[in-house]
Amino acid sequence: MAPSSESSSRRRQTRLRREYLYRKSLQGREKASYEQKRLIRAALAAGKKLPTELRASYDQLSSEIHQEDDKTKEQQSHVDDEYGDAGLKDPLVCVTTSRSPSSRLKQFAKEVKLLFPNSARINRGNNRVDELVSSCKDSEFTDIVVVQETRGEPDGLVVCHLPLGPTAFFTLSGTVMRHDLEGGASPMSEAYPHIILNNFNSELGKRIGNVIKCLFPVPKPDTKRIVTFSNENDFISFRHHMYSKTGKDDVALHEVGPRFEMKLYQLRLGTLDQKSAENEYVLRPYQNTAAKRQLL
């Protein structure tokens, strides 16, 4: 890339990040205004008196209410900015590994690449994290997925949404690759899969479900490929299946693989290279109430 275009791209990314942070800083103020307008709408709909604390600001808030439509009356958040174009175009995912990967991690990265339609696997080489993120932004990737290992066993997965974030960090356990499945794996389809997100009920759970589902494009209704993310006690079980009809009301499932368990330990509001970005969530397993909390 020419120096001038590289500098222009860097300035653009800096401007986008600055605008995003400014909109996020307004979120608390907008939330208070949204709650006041919600109370006014409820009072007018029920024919009740306005709350005393809202009478002084009623004229201004009433004017804003009359100017709003079905879309603008809903509160906007930083999530809307991060995934504002989700569904308008298919995601483009970059899959890579940590540095100096083992042969087992390379094989696992290949299988992860096959999970995501419209994805590309690149060799990490000696690229630093900031160089990796910058090149992915220039290539218009929407997400980066990094798989990590300890002594040849895949034990980490990082999902970074571009260009603004967020970045979700997961530990992996119980990884079984396709050729290790009992009875062998079914052939890998490249059709856009249906996504099953089970038991993501809390606000954090819905946020993580949004991060996961935006890695996949919108499928056709008749596709026979299914990927499942099922949460149980904050451990997310991943399974990949194909199904076929064996009768009028009978369906047979065929596991395609790979399979693994994920556990969220950090959710950061920036991209992977922004070490000082604000943390939206950090796992704290040594607190006294840690065993009782259901986070997702």
N, C-alpha and C positions, 0 to 999 in steps of 0.2 A: 504494500500500500504506500502511496506517495506521502511524504511528510505533511503536506498541506491538508490532504483529505483525512489523515490520521488525527491531526490537530483539530480539524473541524468536528470529527466524530467524538473526540474526547470532550470538546466544549459542549456539544449537544447532550452527551450523557450527563455531564455536570449540571447543565441547566435543567434537564428532566428530574434529576435527583433533588435539586434545590426546590423546584416547584412542588414535588411530591412531599418533601418535608414541611413546606409551608402549609400545604393543604392539611397535612396530618396535625400540625400545630393548631389549626382552627377547629379541629374536630370536637374538642371539649366545649367550646363556645357554641358550636352548631348543635350539639346534643342538648344543651340547656334550652336553646330556642325551639328546637323540635319538640321537646317535652311540654313547653308552655303552649305551643300551637295545638298539640294533641289534646291538652286539657280544655282549651277553648272550643275545639271542634266537638269534644264529648259533651260539654255543657250546653252548647247550642243545639246539638242533636237531641238531647234529653229535655230541653226546655227548662233547664235549671239556671240559677244565678251563677255568675262568674265567680271563681275564687277571688277572695279579697286581694291577694298579692298580684293578680293579673290585671286588675282594673286600670291601673295607671298606664300600662303598656298595651292596652287592648286595641287602640286605634291603629298603632303601627303594625301589630301582629295581625289584625284583621285585614289590613291592606295586603300584607304578604300572603295570607291564606287565599284571598280572592285571585291572586295572580298565579297560584300554583296549579299544576295539573296532576294527573295520577302518578306520573314519574317523579316530578320534582318535589312532591309533598313527602316522599320517603326520605329518611335520613341517609346521607351519603357517608361512606367511610373510606379509610385508606385501602380496604379490601377491594372496593370498586375501582380504585386507580390501578392496583396491581393486576387485577384480572378483568379490566374493563373491556378488553377485546376478546375474551374467552367465548368460543362458539362462533365467532365471526370468521375465523380462519383456523385451519388445522394447526395444532402445535407441532413444532419442530424441535426434537429432543437430541441433545448431544450426550452420548454415553462415553465415559472414560474411567480410568483407574487412578489409584495413587501411583507414586513413582516406583520404579523397579518392580513391576507386578510379577507374581509367580505364574506358572502355566495354568494353575487352577483358577486364579483370579481372572486371567485373560479369558478362559473358557466361560467363567461366570458372567463376565462383561458381555461376551457374545450372546449369551442367552438372555440377559437383561435387554440388550439391544433389540432382540426379536420380539420382546414383549410390547414395545412401543412402536406403533405404526409411524412412518415418516421420521424415523430416528437414524442417527449416524454414529458409528463408533470410531473414535479417534485414539491414536496412541499418545499417551501422556508425554513420553520422552522426558526432557529436562525442563519443560515449561513450568514456570511459577504460576501460582493461582491467579494473580492479577493478569498475567499474560493470557491464561486460558479464558478467563471471563471476558477480557477485552476482545479476543479473537472471535469468541462466540457471539458477542454483541454485534461485531462487524459483519458476521455471517448470518445475522438475523435469526439465530436460534432463540426459541422461547423458553427453554429450560436446559439446565445442565444436571446430569445424574452422575455422581462419582461413587464408585464402589471401592471399598477399602478392605484390608486384610490384616491378620496377625498370624504369622508362621504358616502362610499358605491357606488359611481358612478365612473365607469372606465374613467379616464381622461388622461392617459399617456401610451405611448408604446415606448419601447427601443429595438432597433435591433442592436446586436453586432456580428460582423463577427469574427471568430476565425481562426488562432491564432494571427493575426497581426492587426485586425481592418478592416474597420472603425466601429464607433459606431454612429448610427443615433437616435436622440431623437425627438419624436413626441408628440404633445398634441392630445387628443381625444375629440370629442364632438358628440352629437347626436347619442349616442350608442343605438342601438335597437337589442336586442338578439332574438334568434330564436323563443322562445315561445311568444315574444311580437309582432311578425309580424302580420299584418292584414290578416285574412284568414288562418293563420297557415303557417308553413314553409314546404317546400317539403323535402322528405327524404334526408339525407346527404350521398353523394357518397364519396367513398374513392379513386376514380380514380385520376390519375395525371391530374391537370386542365390546360386548356389553360389560358395564362396570357394576358390581354389587358392593355397596358400602354398608356393612352391617354394624349396628350398635355404635355409631358415632353421634351421640346425643347431646353432649355439652357444647358450649360455645367453642372451646378449644377443639373438640372432636369434629365439629362442623368445619372449622378452619382447616384442620388437617385433611378432612375429606375433600375439601375444595382444592387443596394443594395437589392431592393425588389424582382426582378426576380430571384436572386440567392438563395432565400429561397425555391424555388420550383424546382422539378426535371423536366426533359424534358418529355412532355406528348406524348401519342400516338396520331396519326392524327385523329382518329375517336372518341376520348373521347367527351362526351356531358356535361362536367363540365367546367364552365368559372368563373374566378375571374377577376374583373375589378378594376383598380386603375385609376381614371380619375381626372386630375388636372384642377381646375378652380380657378383663382385668388389665387394661391398658397395653396388652400385647396384641399386635395386629398380625393375624395369620394371613399369608398370601397363598392363594391357590389359582391354578390356571387350567381350565377345562375346555373340552369340546363336547357337544352333546348331539345325539342323534335320536330320532324317533323310532321306536321299535314296535309301536302299535298306536291305536287311536289316542289313548291317554297315557301311554308309557314312554319314558325317556331314559336313555342310557347315557351316563357321564363317562368320559374318557379323560384321565388326567394327562396333561401335556407337559407340565413342569416349566420352570423349576418351582420349588416350594421353599418358603422360609418364614421365620417369625421376625417381626420388627417391633422395636420399642422406641418411642420418641424420647430424646433427652434434651433437645434444645430447638427453639424456634426463634430465628433472628429476623428482624425487620429489614435487613439490607441484603445485599448479594454476598456471595461466598468470599469475595476479597475484602469486604468491609468489616474488619475485625472489631471496630469500635461501634458498630451499629447497635441500636437498642434491642435487647432481648425481650421478646413477647412471652416466652416461657422457657424455664430452665428446670430440669429434673433435680429435686432435692430429696434423695432417698433416705437421708439419715435424720430427718426430722421425726419427732415422736409420732406425728399423725400420718406419716407417709404411707403406712400399711393400710390405713382406713380410706384414703382418698381414691376416688375414681375420677381420673382427669378427662378421659375421652368419652 
